[in-house]
Structure formats: C-alpha cells, structure tokens
C-alpha cells in the first residue's frame, strides 16, 4: 500500500495548524499582528464537503475544551437580506435578469450584480450582520470572550459577487476581538495571493494569516 495514502492533505494540515494556533497557551495566535485576529483557511471548491466535515471536527474539539464556536453562513445571510427587501423585489430582479440574459448573458449577470452588491458589500452589508451576530454571542457568553471562535463559511454561494478582502476589512474592529476564520474556496497563488473559486484573478489584498 502506498505511503502517500497516510500523508495528510493540505486541507488537513491547514486545520491542524489552525487548531494549534487557536489553543496556544498564550492565547490565539492566528495572526502576527496585535489586536488583529483574522485568518483564512483555503480549500479547493471541490472539497466543500470535506471542509464541512473538518469544521465539525474542529468545532467539537474546541467545544470539548470549553470554547464557544459561532458559525456564520454567508449564503443564509444573503438570502435573509434578499427576503427582507420590500415588495416583490426578488421576482422583479429575476424577471429582469432573464429578459436581459436572453439578449446578452453578460448583461443579465451584470444586472444581478448591480442589485446584489449593495446587499453584500460595504460597512452596512453582510459585514454588519456578522458583527451583530458576534456581538450577540459575546453578550450571551461574557465569560467566554477569550475562548470564542467565529467561522465564516459558504462563501462559494456568493460567487462571483463577493469580495472576501472587503468583508474582513469592514469587520476589522467590530468583532469584540473574537478570532475570525474565513473559510475560503479557491486557490493560493504564492504566499499572500488568493484566487476566489480558482476563477478570478489572484487578489493579494490580504492581511490575515493564510492556512492551507
């Protein structure tokens, strides 16, 4: 039997390194910058289900050590925002996208992007929802503030409308100093550049430590 079968995958190594840095005896060390507790765990989009299984294992492990793990689902947060729009917003957007796509598919996609981007991006976008939810958990567990972790996932569901670097930038200073790990579907290019879903041009606008 090949020895390679027993070698950990990059995703497994990423989880192992993240766990070690989270439970460090001096406190979470997922960043080299003081008061900047953000990290990114990169995984190939085809490994979505392996990623979710790894998240479950990590969460059970940390909770067994007295941690509170907060899972933030970006897909659900976007759907909540869409459903909160007034009138028949969703039906109107879908109808217009279909009519424009019949003429030019790229125009249809551009139209949807123009409608969804304001719901996702900016200080008052999905970053505000993540901050609010984290704040609620900190208030609910004041004694666990130093043993709390936020995992932000389902970023692939927002492709191609999502910019993870912008989300983390807008979250900075709004997490109650809770460590935040973005689960990033894509590819790592070099030391600091990431390609969202392995489809977009690599973005090097990242300050967090990158695992995987």
Phi and psi in degrees as GROMACS dihedral restraints (atoms count N, CA, C in turn):
[ dihedral_restraints ]
;  ai    aj    ak    al  type     phi  dphi    fc
    3     4     5     6     1   -66.6    20    10
    4     5     6     7     1   136.9    20    10
    6     7     8     9     1   -65.3    20    10
    7     8     9    10     1   -25.9    20    10
    9    10    11    12     1   -63.2    20    10
   10    11    12    13     1   -22.0    20    10
   12    13    14    15     1   -63.7    20    10
   13    14    15    16     1   -22.5    20    10
   15    16    17    18     1  -100.5    20    10
   16    17    18    19     1     0.0    20    10
   18    19    20    21     1   -82.9    20    10
   19    20    21    22     1   137.2    20    10
   21    22    23    24     1   -66.9    20    10
   22    23    24    25     1   148.0    20    10
   24    25    26    27     1   -80.0    20    10
   25    26    27    28     1   164.0    20    10
   27    28    29    30     1   -55.2    20    10
   28    29    30    31     1   -36.2    20    10
   30    31    32    33     1   -66.9    20    10
   31    32    33    34     1   -43.5    20    10
   33    34    35    36     1   -63.2    20    10
   34    35    36    37     1   -40.5    20    10
   36    37    38    39     1   -64.8    20    10
   37    38    39    40     1   -37.5    20    10
   39    40    41    42     1   -63.1    20    10
   40    41    42    43     1   -44.4    20    10
   42    43    44    45     1   -63.5    20    10
   43    44    45    46     1   -42.7    20    10
   45    46    47    48     1   -63.8    20    10
   46    47    48    49     1   -43.8    20    10
   48    49    50    51     1   -66.9    20    10
   49    50    51    52     1   -39.3    20    10
   51    52    53    54     1   -63.4    20    10
   52    53    54    55     1   -43.8    20    10
   54    55    56    57     1   -60.8    20    10
   55    56    57    58     1   -45.1    20    10
   57    58    59    60     1   -59.1    20    10
   58    59    60    61     1   -43.2    20    10
   60    61    62    63     1   -72.8    20    10
   61    62    63    64     1   -29.2    20    10
   63    64    65    66     1   -70.9    20    10
   64    65    66    67     1   -42.7    20    10
   66    67    68    69     1   -98.1    20    10
   67    68    69    70     1    23.3    20    10
   69    70    71    72     1   -57.9    20    10
   70    71    72    73     1   144.9    20    10
   72    73    74    75     1   -61.9    20    10
   73    74    75    76     1   -23.3    20    10
   75    76    77    78     1   -95.4    20    10
   76    77    78    79     1    11.5    20    10
   78    79    80    81     1   101.3    20    10
   79    80    81    82     1   169.0    20    10
   81    82    83    84     1   -53.7    20    10
   82    83    84    85     1   132.7    20    10
   84    85    86    87     1  -126.9    20    10
   85    86    87    88     1    46.8    20    10
   87    88    89    90     1   -84.3    20    10
   88    89    90    91     1    -0.8    20    10
   90    91    92    93     1  -139.8    20    10
   91    92    93    94     1   148.1    20    10
   93    94    95    96     1   -86.9    20    10
   94    95    96    97     1    -4.7    20    10
   96    97    98    99     1  -104.8    20    10
   97    98    99   100     1   134.3    20    10
   99   100   101   102     1   -66.6    20    10
  100   101   102   103     1   139.0    20    10
  102   103   104   105     1    60.3    20    10
  103   104   105   106     1    26.2    20    10
  105   106   107   108     1  -132.5    20    10
  106   107   108   109     1    87.2    20    10
  108   109   110   111     1   -99.3    20    10
  109   110   111   112     1    64.8    20    10
  111   112   113   114     1  -123.1    20    10
  112   113   114   115     1   145.5    20    10
  114   115   116   117     1  -148.4    20    10
  115   116   117   118     1   162.9    20    10
  117   118   119   120     1  -127.5    20    10
  118   119   120   121     1   129.4    20    10
  120   121   122   123     1  -106.9    20    10
  121   122   123   124     1   112.6    20    10
  123   124   125   126     1   -89.7    20    10
  124   125   126   127     1   139.8    20    10
  126   127   128   129     1  -147.8    20    10
  127   128   129   130     1   152.5    20    10
  129   130   131   132     1   -70.3    20    10
  130   131   132   133     1   137.9    20    10
  132   133   134   135     1   -52.9    20    10
  133   134   135   136     1   -29.6    20    10
  135   136   137   138     1   -71.2    20    10
  136   137   138   139     1   -12.7    20    10
  138   139   140   141     1   -98.0    20    10
  139   140   141   142     1    24.0    20    10
  141   142   143   144     1   -54.3    20    10
  142   143   144   145     1   -46.6    20    10
  144   145   146   147     1   -72.5    20    10
  145   146   147   148     1   -33.3    20    10
  147   148   149   150     1   -66.2    20    10
  148   149   150   151     1   -37.1    20    10
  150   151   152   153     1   -62.4    20    10
  151   152   153   154     1   -45.5    20    10
  153   154   155   156     1   -63.6    20    10
  154   155   156   157     1   -38.4    20    10
  156   157   158   159     1   -64.8    20    10
  157   158   159   160     1   -40.0    20    10
  159   160   161   162     1   -65.2    20    10
  160   161   162   163     1   -37.5    20    10
  162   163   164   165     1   -62.9    20    10
  163   164   165   166     1   -42.3    20    10
  165   166   167   168     1   -62.9    20    10
  166   167   168   169     1   -42.7    20    10
  168   169   170   171     1   -65.0    20    10
  169   170   171   172     1   -45.4    20    10
  171   172   173   174     1   -62.5    20    10
  172   173   174   175     1   -42.1    20    10
  174   175   176   177     1   -63.1    20    10
  175   176   177   178     1   -45.5    20    10
  177   178   179   180     1   -62.3    20    10
  178   179   180   181     1   -41.2    20    10
  180   181   182   183     1   -62.5    20    10
  181   182   183   184     1   -49.5    20    10
  183   184   185   186     1   -65.9    20    10
  184   185   186   187     1   -42.1    20    10
  186   187   188   189     1   -63.2    20    10
  187   188   189   190     1   -33.2    20    10
  189   190   191   192     1   -66.6    20    10
  190   191   192   193     1   -20.2    20    10
  192   193   194   195     1  -100.1    20    10
  193   194   195   196     1    16.3    20    10
  195   196   197   198     1    88.6    20    10
  196   197   198   199     1    13.4    20    10
  198   199   200   201     1   -86.6    20    10
  199   200   201   202     1   159.9    20    10
  201   202   203   204     1  -110.6    20    10
  202   203   204   205     1   121.5    20    10
  204   205   206   207     1  -109.2    20    10
  205   206   207   208     1   122.3    20    10
  207   208   209   210     1  -106.1    20    10
  208   209   210   211     1   120.4    20    10
  210   211   212   213     1  -102.4    20    10
  211   212   213   214     1   123.2    20    10
  213   214   215   216     1  -110.1    20    10
  214   215   216   217     1   120.7    20    10
  216   217   218   219     1   -99.1    20    10
  217   218   219   220     1   106.7    20    10
  219   220   221   222     1   -64.4    20    10
  220   221   222   223     1   -35.3    20    10
  222   223   224   225     1   -61.9    20    10
  223   224   225   226     1   -46.5    20    10
  225   226   227   228     1   -64.8    20    10
  226   227   228   229     1   -39.0    20    10
  228   229   230   231     1   -63.7    20    10
  229   230   231   232     1   -39.3    20    10
  231   232   233   234     1   -67.3    20    10
  232   233   234   235     1   -44.1    20    10
  234   235   236   237     1   -60.9    20    10
  235   236   237   238     1   -39.0    20    10
  237   238   239   240     1   -61.7    20    10
  238   239   240   241     1   -39.4    20    10
  240   241   242   243     1   -69.5    20    10
  241   242   243   244     1   -39.6    20    10
  243   244   245   246     1   -63.1    20    10
  244   245   246   247     1   -44.7    20    10
  246   247   248   249     1   -68.3    20    10
  247   248   249   250     1   -20.8    20    10
  249   250   251   252     1   -82.8    20    10
  250   251   252   253     1    -6.4    20    10
  252   253   254   255     1   -70.4    20    10
  253   254   255   256     1   149.6    20    10
  255   256   257   258     1   -75.9    20    10
  256   257   258   259     1   153.5    20    10
  258   259   260   261     1    64.3    20    10
  259   260   261   262     1  -145.0    20    10
  261   262   263   264     1  -103.9    20    10
  262   263   264   265     1    47.9    20    10
  264   265   266   267     1   -55.3    20    10
  265   266   267   268     1   -48.0    20    10
  267   268   269   270     1   -61.5    20    10
  268   269   270   271     1   -45.8    20    10
  270   271   272   273     1   -64.5    20    10
  271   272   273   274     1   -39.3    20    10
  273   274   275   276     1   -65.7    20    10
  274   275   276   277     1   -43.0    20    10
  276   277   278   279     1   -64.6    20    10
  277   278   279   280     1   -45.1    20    10
  279   280   281   282     1   -62.2    20    10
  280   281   282   283     1   -43.1    20    10
  282   283   284   285     1   -63.2    20    10
  283   284   285   286     1   -45.1    20    10
  285   286   287   288     1   -66.1    20    10
  286   287   288   289     1   -40.1    20    10
  288   289   290   291     1   -60.3    20    10
  289   290   291   292     1   -41.8    20    10
  291   292   293   294     1   -64.9    20    10
  292   293   294   295     1   -42.7    20    10
  294   295   296   297     1   -65.9    20    10
  295   296   297   298     1   -40.2    20    10
  297   298   299   300     1   -72.7    20    10
  298   299   300   301     1   -34.7    20    10
  300   301   302   303     1   -67.8    20    10
  301   302   303   304     1   -28.2    20    10
  303   304   305   306     1   -64.9    20    10
  304   305   306   307     1   -29.2    20    10
  306   307   308   309     1   -84.4    20    10
  307   308   309   310     1   -48.6    20    10
  309   310   311   312     1  -155.9    20    10
  310   311   312   313     1   117.1    20    10
  312   313   314   315     1   -58.4    20    10
  313   314   315   316     1   -38.8    20    10
  315   316   317   318     1   -65.6    20    10
  316   317   318   319     1   -32.2    20    10
  318   319   320   321     1   -68.0    20    10
  319   320   321   322     1   -37.9    20    10
  321   322   323   324     1   -63.1    20    10
  322   323   324   325     1   -43.8    20    10
  324   325   326   327     1   -65.6    20    10
  325   326   327   328     1   -40.6    20    10
  327   328   329   330     1   -62.3    20    10
  328   329   330   331     1   -37.5    20    10
  330   331   332   333     1   -65.5    20    10
  331   332   333   334     1   -45.4    20    10
  333   334   335   336     1   -61.9    20    10
  334   335   336   337     1   -41.3    20    10
  336   337   338   339     1   -60.9    20    10
  337   338   339   340     1   -40.1    20    10
  339   340   341   342     1   -64.9    20    10
  340   341   342   343     1   -26.1    20    10
  342   343   344   345     1   -88.6    20    10
  343   344   345   346     1   -34.3    20    10
  345   346   347   348     1   -86.1    20    10
  346   347   348   349     1   -32.8    20    10
  348   349   350   351     1   -54.1    20    10
  349   350   351   352     1   -44.8    20    10
  351   352   353   354     1   -62.3    20    10
  352   353   354   355     1   -25.3    20    10
  354   355   356   357     1   -79.2    20    10
  355   356   357   358     1   -23.5    20    10
  357   358   359   360     1   -99.5    20    10
  358   359   360   361     1   -48.6    20    10
  360   361   362   363     1   -84.7    20    10
  361   362   363   364     1   168.7    20    10
  363   364   365   366     1    86.6    20    10
  364   365   366   367     1   171.8    20    10
  366   367   368   369     1   -60.6    20    10
  367   368   369   370     1   -34.1    20    10
  369   370   371   372     1   -97.3    20    10
  370   371   372   373     1    10.8    20    10
  372   373   374   375     1   -85.5    20    10
  373   374   375   376     1  -144.9    20    10
  375   376   377   378     1   -62.0    20    10
  376   377   378   379     1   -25.7    20    10
  378   379   380   381     1   -58.8    20    10
  379   380   381   382     1   -37.2    20    10
  381   382   383   384     1   -65.1    20    10
  382   383   384   385     1   -37.7    20    10
  384   385   386   387     1   -65.9    20    10
  385   386   387   388     1   -44.2    20    10
  387   388   389   390     1   -61.1    20    10
  388   389   390   391     1   -43.8    20    10
  390   391   392   393     1   -62.6    20    10
  391   392   393   394     1   -42.7    20    10
  393   394   395   396     1   -62.8    20    10
  394   395   396   397     1   -46.4    20    10
  396   397   398   399     1   -64.2    20    10
  397   398   399   400     1   -41.8    20    10
  399   400   401   402     1   -62.9    20    10
  400   401   402   403     1   -43.1    20    10
  402   403   404   405     1   -59.4    20    10
  403   404   405   406     1   -38.8    20    10
  405   406   407   408     1   -63.8    20    10
  406   407   408   409     1   -40.0    20    10
  408   409   410   411     1   -70.0    20    10
  409   410   411   412     1   -37.1    20    10
  411   412   413   414     1   -63.7    20    10
  412   413   414   415     1   -41.2    20    10
  414   415   416   417     1   -67.1    20    10
  415   416   417   418     1   -34.8    20    10
  417   418   419   420     1   -74.2    20    10
  418   419   420   421     1   -28.3    20    10
  420   421   422   423     1  -129.9    20    10
  421   422   423   424     1    64.8    20    10
  423   424   425   426     1   -61.2    20    10
  424   425   426   427     1   -26.4    20    10
  426   427   428   429     1   -82.5    20    10
  427   428   429   430     1    -4.5    20    10
  429   430   431   432     1  -111.6    20    10
  430   431   432   433     1    13.8    20    10
  432   433   434   435     1   -57.0    20    10
  433   434   435   436     1   -31.4    20    10
  435   436   437   438     1   -91.0    20    10
  436   437   438   439     1    -1.4    20    10
  438   439   440   441     1  -133.3    20    10
  439   440   441   442     1    51.8    20    10
  441   442   443   444     1  -129.7    20    10
  442   443   444   445     1   142.7    20    10
  444   445   446   447     1  -135.3    20    10
  445   446   447   448     1   137.2    20    10
  447   448   449   450     1  -110.3    20    10
  448   449   450   451     1   127.9    20    10
  450   451   452   453     1  -113.1    20    10
  451   452   453   454     1   118.2    20    10
  453   454   455   456     1  -101.7    20    10
  454   455   456   457     1   115.5    20    10
  456   457   458   459     1  -128.1    20    10
  457   458   459   460     1  -174.7    20    10
  459   460   461   462     1    62.8    20    10
  460   461   462   463     1    31.6    20    10
  462   463   464   465     1   -66.7    20    10
  463   464   465   466     1   -27.5    20    10
  465   466   467   468     1   -62.2    20    10
  466   467   468   469     1   -27.3    20    10
  468   469   470   471     1   -69.3    20    10
  469   470   471   472     1   -15.9    20    10
  471   472   473   474     1   -98.5    20    10
  472   473   474   475     1     3.3    20    10
  474   475   476   477     1   -66.2    20    10
  475   476   477   478     1   136.4    20    10
  477   478   479   480     1  -103.5    20    10
  478   479   480   481     1    27.7    20    10
  480   481   482   483     1   -93.3    20    10
  481   482   483   484     1    -3.8    20    10
  483   484   485   486     1  -107.0    20    10
  484   485   486   487     1   141.4    20    10
  486   487   488   489     1  -125.1    20    10
  487   488   489   490     1   105.1    20    10
  489   490   491   492     1   -65.6    20    10
  490   491   492   493     1   -34.5    20    10
  492   493   494   495     1   -62.5    20    10
  493   494   495   496     1   -36.8    20    10
  495   496   497   498     1   -68.7    20    10
  496   497   498   499     1   -39.6    20    10
  498   499   500   501     1   -59.7    20    10
  499   500   501   502     1   -48.7    20    10
  501   502   503   504     1   -65.6    20    10
  502   503   504   505     1   -36.0    20    10
  504   505   506   507     1   -63.9    20    10
  505   506   507   508     1   -40.9    20    10
  507   508   509   510     1   -76.5    20    10
  508   509   510   511     1   -18.0    20    10
  510   511   512   513     1   -85.3    20    10
  511   512   513   514     1   -20.5    20    10
  513   514   515   516     1   -56.3    20    10
  514   515   516   517     1   125.6    20    10
  516   517   518   519     1    84.2    20    10
  517   518   519   520     1     4.6    20    10
  519   520   521   522     1  -127.7    20    10
  520   521   522   523     1    24.0    20    10
  522   523   524   525     1  -115.6    20    10
  523   524   525   526     1     4.7    20    10
  525   526   527   528     1    65.1    20    10
  526   527   528   529     1    23.8    20    10
  528   529   530   531     1    66.1    20    10
  529   530   531   532     1    18.7    20    10
  531   532   533   534     1   -77.2    20    10
  532   533   534   535     1   133.4    20    10
  534   535   536   537     1   -60.1    20    10
  535   536   537   538     1   134.3    20    10
  537   538   539   540     1  -124.0    20    10
  538   539   540   541     1   128.5    20    10
  540   541   542   543     1  -119.3    20    10
  541   542   543   544     1   121.8    20    10
  543   544   545   546     1   -90.6    20    10
  544   545   546   547     1   125.1    20    10
  546   547   548   549     1   -87.5    20    10
  547   548   549   550     1   108.0    20    10
  549   550   551   552     1  -107.0    20    10
  550   551   552   553     1   111.4    20    10
  552   553   554   555     1   -81.1    20    10
  553   554   555   556     1   113.7    20    10
  555   556   557   558     1   169.1    20    10
  556   557   558   559     1  -154.0    20    10
  558   559   560   561     1  -132.7    20    10
  559   560   561   562     1   143.5    20    10
  561   562   563   564     1   -91.0    20    10
  562   563   564   565     1   130.8    20    10
  564   565   566   567     1  -119.6    20    10
  565   566   567   568     1   106.0    20    10
  567   568   569   570     1    75.9    20    10
  568   569   570   571     1  -153.7    20    10
  570   571   572   573     1   -83.2    20    10
  571   572   573   574     1   -36.0    20    10
  573   574   575   576     1  -125.5    20    10
  574   575   576   577     1    -9.5    20    10
  576   577   578   579     1   -91.1    20    10
  577   578   579   580     1   140.3    20    10
  579   580   581   582     1  -129.0    20    10
  580   581   582   583     1   139.7    20    10
  582   583   584   585     1  -108.4    20    10
  583   584   585   586     1   114.1    20    10
  585   586   587   588     1   -63.4    20    10
  586   587   588   589     1   122.1    20    10
  588   589   590   591     1    61.3    20    10
  589   590   591   592     1     9.0    20    10
  591   592   593   594     1    69.6    20    10
  592   593   594   595     1    15.0    20    10
  594   595   596   597     1  -113.6    20    10
  595   596   597   598     1   -36.5    20    10
  597   598   599   600     1   -88.6    20    10
  598   599   600   601     1   162.6    20    10
  600   601   602   603     1   -59.8    20    10
  601   602   603   604     1   140.0    20    10
  603   604   605   606     1   -56.3    20    10
  604   605   606   607     1   137.2    20    10
  606   607   608   609     1  -111.6    20    10
  607   608   609   610     1   123.0    20    10
  609   610   611   612     1  -103.3    20    10
  610   611   612   613     1    13.2    20    10
  612   613   614   615     1   -84.8    20    10
  613   614   615   616     1    58.1    20    10
  615   616   617   618     1  -129.0    20    10
  616   617   618   619     1   131.4    20    10
  618   619   620   621     1   -99.0    20    10
  619   620   621   622     1   -28.3    20    10
  621   622   623   624     1   -66.8    20    10
  622   623   624   625     1   160.3    20    10
  624   625   626   627     1   -70.0    20    10
  625   626   627   628     1   140.4    20    10
  627   628   629   630     1  -109.8    20    10
  628   629   630   631     1   126.3    20    10
  630   631   632   633     1  -107.6    20    10
  631   632   633   634     1   146.8    20    10
